[in-house]
């Protein structure tokens, strides 16, 4: 189940090949996907809530085009 999803297209992005999507899932994981005419990138992460109500994010896996996947920052 998706808890939250944001996209630059929803904000009126006019270039057809550019998009960024941020998704928070109910199992406290998520992903970020960025696409443009020349490249793509994706990161997966874990997330949760701090005691003060703010969100923390821990990067898991980073992939950039055809490079070997590595630990996300």
N, CA and C of each residue as an Amber inpcrd file, in Angstrom:
protein
   219
   0.8410000  -1.1810000   0.0000000   0.0000000   0.0000000   0.0000000
   0.8870000   1.2450000   0.0000000   0.5540000   2.1970000  -0.8120000
   1.3190000   3.4490000  -0.8920000   0.8050000   4.4180000   0.1630000
   1.7330000   4.9550000   0.9640000   1.4020000   5.9580000   1.9740000
   1.4480000   7.3490000   1.3600000   2.4440000   7.5770000   0.4920000
   2.5750000   8.8740000  -0.1550000   3.3310000   8.7490000  -1.4540000
   2.9600000   9.5560000  -2.4500000   3.6420000   9.5650000  -3.7420000
   3.6710000  10.9960000  -4.2540000   4.8750000  11.4250000  -4.6530000
   5.0380000  12.7620000  -5.2080000   5.7550000  12.6520000  -6.5260000
   5.4130000  13.5110000  -7.4740000   6.0180000  13.5000000  -8.7960000
   6.1330000  14.9290000  -9.3010000   7.2330000  15.2200000 -10.0220000
   7.3650000  16.5550000 -10.6100000   6.3250000  16.7710000 -11.7030000
   5.8470000  15.7140000 -12.3160000   4.7910000  15.8550000 -13.3270000
   3.5290000  16.4260000 -12.7020000   3.2500000  16.0250000 -11.4760000
   2.0680000  16.5440000 -10.7820000   2.2120000  18.0310000 -10.4780000
   3.4570000  18.5160000 -10.4640000   3.7070000  19.9340000 -10.1980000
   3.7670000  20.7550000 -11.4830000   3.4420000  20.1200000 -12.6310000
   3.3900000  20.8570000 -13.8890000   4.6450000  20.7610000 -14.7300000
   5.4820000  19.7450000 -14.5020000   6.6880000  19.5590000 -15.3220000
   6.2670000  19.4490000 -16.7850000   6.8570000  20.2840000 -17.6370000
   6.4150000  20.3350000 -19.0330000   7.2870000  19.5130000 -19.9750000
   8.4860000  19.1760000 -19.5750000   9.3610000  18.3980000 -20.4640000
   8.9420000  16.9270000 -20.4010000   8.6470000  16.3010000 -21.5360000
   8.0660000  14.9550000 -21.5380000   8.9860000  13.8610000 -21.0030000
  10.3030000  14.0490000 -21.0580000  11.2080000  12.9880000 -20.6270000
  11.7390000  13.1920000 -19.2160000  11.4330000  14.2800000 -18.5680000
  11.9100000  14.5420000 -17.2210000  10.8400000  14.1890000 -16.2070000
  11.2360000  13.4320000 -15.1960000  10.3030000  13.1300000 -14.1270000
  11.0860000  12.6550000 -12.9090000  10.6050000  12.9920000 -11.7580000
  11.1280000  12.4950000 -10.5010000   9.9310000  12.0060000  -9.7000000
  10.0560000  10.8090000  -9.1460000   8.9760000  10.2200000  -8.3660000
   9.5410000   9.7860000  -7.0210000   8.8480000  10.1210000  -5.9590000
   9.2050000   9.7330000  -4.5980000   8.0210000   8.9790000  -4.0140000
   8.2610000   7.7490000  -3.5380000   7.1770000   6.8970000  -3.0420000
   7.5120000   6.3850000  -1.6460000   6.5740000   6.5340000  -0.7180000
   6.6670000   5.9650000   0.6230000   5.6480000   4.8400000   0.7200000
   6.0960000   3.6270000   1.0790000   5.2080000   2.4700000   1.1950000
   4.8740000   2.2030000   2.6520000   3.7650000   1.4920000   2.8920000
   3.2970000   1.2580000   4.2580000   4.2020000   0.3210000   5.0540000
   5.0780000  -0.4310000   4.3950000   6.0010000  -1.3100000   5.1220000
   7.2790000  -0.5820000   5.5490000   7.2440000   0.7510000   5.4910000
   8.3530000   1.6370000   5.8710000   9.5670000   1.4670000   4.9590000
   9.3200000   1.1970000   3.6810000  10.3350000   1.2590000   2.6420000
   9.8530000   2.2680000   1.6130000  10.7010000   2.5700000   0.6430000
  10.2990000   3.4870000  -0.4070000  11.3500000   3.5600000  -1.4840000
  11.0870000   4.3780000  -2.4830000  12.0350000   4.5450000  -3.5700000
  11.9040000   5.9210000  -4.2100000  13.0030000   6.3280000  -4.8210000
  13.0740000   7.5820000  -5.5770000  13.5250000   7.2080000  -6.9840000
  12.8700000   7.7510000  -7.9910000  13.2310000   7.4820000  -9.3780000
  13.3490000   8.8120000 -10.1010000  14.4870000   9.0050000 -10.7810000
  14.6950000  10.2120000 -11.5690000  14.9960000   9.8110000 -12.9960000
  14.3370000  10.4560000 -13.9380000  14.4830000  10.1510000 -15.3540000
  14.6080000  11.4520000 -16.1300000  15.5680000  11.4910000 -17.0510000
  15.6100000  12.5900000 -18.0140000  16.0440000  12.0160000 -19.3570000
  16.2440000  12.8450000 -20.3500000  16.5380000  12.3530000 -21.6960000
  17.8460000  11.5710000 -21.7680000  18.7940000  11.8530000 -20.8860000
  20.1110000  11.2310000 -20.9860000  20.4020000  10.1710000 -19.9380000
  19.6350000  10.1100000 -18.8600000  19.9750000   9.1750000 -17.7890000
  18.7700000   8.8400000 -16.9130000  18.9760000   7.8410000 -16.0580000
  17.9920000   7.5050000 -15.0320000  18.7460000   7.0780000 -13.7810000
  18.0920000   7.1910000 -12.6420000  18.6830000   6.8510000 -11.3590000
  17.5580000   6.4160000 -10.4360000  17.8360000   5.4250000  -9.5940000
  16.8600000   5.0140000  -8.5990000  17.5540000   4.7170000  -7.2770000
  16.9030000   5.0460000  -6.1900000  17.3760000   4.7450000  -4.8450000
  16.2310000   4.1140000  -4.0740000  16.5500000   3.1120000  -3.2580000
  15.5650000   2.5600000  -2.3370000  15.9720000   2.9520000  -0.9280000
  14.9970000   2.9990000  -0.0260000  15.2900000   3.4380000   1.3350000
  14.3020000   2.8430000   2.3330000  14.6820000   2.9150000   3.6020000
  13.7830000   2.6370000   4.7100000  13.4390000   3.9750000   5.3410000
  12.2470000   4.0800000   5.9010000  11.8430000   5.3330000   6.5370000
  11.0510000   5.0180000   7.7980000  10.9300000   6.0100000   8.6340000
  10.1480000   5.8760000   9.8620000   9.9360000   7.2460000  10.4790000
   9.2420000   7.2600000  11.5900000   8.9410000   8.5100000  12.2810000
   9.7940000   8.6300000  13.5440000  10.3750000   9.8040000  13.7610000
  11.0850000  10.1140000  14.9990000  10.0680000  10.4630000  16.0860000
  10.5220000  10.5020000  17.3220000   9.6370000  10.8440000  18.4470000
   9.0030000  12.2210000  18.3070000   9.7050000  13.1390000  17.6140000
   9.1800000  14.4950000  17.4620000   8.2560000  14.6480000  16.2450000
   7.9570000  13.5310000  15.5590000   7.0450000  13.5830000  14.4240000
   7.7120000  13.7840000  13.0790000   9.0280000  14.0090000  13.0540000
   9.7270000  14.1560000  11.7820000  10.0310000  12.7740000  11.1930000
  10.3570000  12.7510000   9.9150000  10.6420000  11.5000000   9.2070000
  12.1530000  11.3020000   9.1120000  12.6170000  10.0640000   9.3430000
  14.0160000   9.7420000   9.0550000  14.0560000   8.7990000   7.8530000
  15.1210000   8.8990000   7.0610000  15.2950000   8.0720000   5.8710000
  16.6920000   7.4750000   5.8900000  16.7850000   6.1640000   5.6590000
  18.0620000   5.4570000   5.5890000  18.1880000   4.8730000   4.1850000
  19.1930000   5.3190000   3.4100000  19.3910000   4.8190000   2.0510000
  19.7880000   3.3600000   2.0340000  19.2740000   2.6110000   1.0510000
  19.5900000   1.1920000   0.9210000  20.3950000   0.9030000  -0.3410000
  19.7910000   1.0520000  -1.5100000  20.4350000   0.6670000  -2.7620000
  20.3320000   1.7990000  -3.7750000  21.4480000   2.0920000  -4.4560000
  21.5010000   3.1460000  -5.4740000  21.8620000   2.5100000  -6.8080000
  21.1000000   2.8270000  -7.8450000  21.4090000   2.3650000  -9.1960000
  21.4090000   3.5630000 -10.1300000  22.4390000   3.6340000 -10.9760000
  22.5430000   4.7160000 -11.9510000  22.8060000   4.1050000 -13.3120000
  21.8470000   4.1700000 -14.1920000  21.9270000   3.6420000 -15.5490000
  22.4950000   2.2280000 -15.5240000  23.5870000   1.9630000 -16.2240000
  24.1160000   0.5950000 -16.3290000  25.2420000   0.3060000 -15.3470000
  25.4840000   1.1850000 -14.3840000  26.5170000   0.9280000 -13.3880000
  26.0560000  -0.1550000 -12.4220000  27.0180000  -0.7760000 -11.7600000
  26.7070000  -1.7810000 -10.7370000  26.0010000  -1.0930000  -9.5730000
  24.9350000  -1.7020000  -9.0830000  24.2100000  -1.1450000  -7.9380000
  25.1310000  -1.1100000  -6.7210000  24.9770000  -0.0810000  -5.8930000
  25.8270000   0.0750000  -4.7160000  24.9960000   0.6000000  -3.5470000
  25.6200000   0.6560000  -2.3790000  24.9610000   1.1830000  -1.1970000
  24.5380000   2.6300000  -1.4400000  23.3270000   2.9440000  -1.0940000
  22.7940000   4.2890000  -1.2610000  23.3060000   5.2000000  -0.1570000
  23.4910000   6.4710000  -0.4570000  23.8770000   7.4570000   0.5500000
  22.6280000   8.0910000   1.0710000
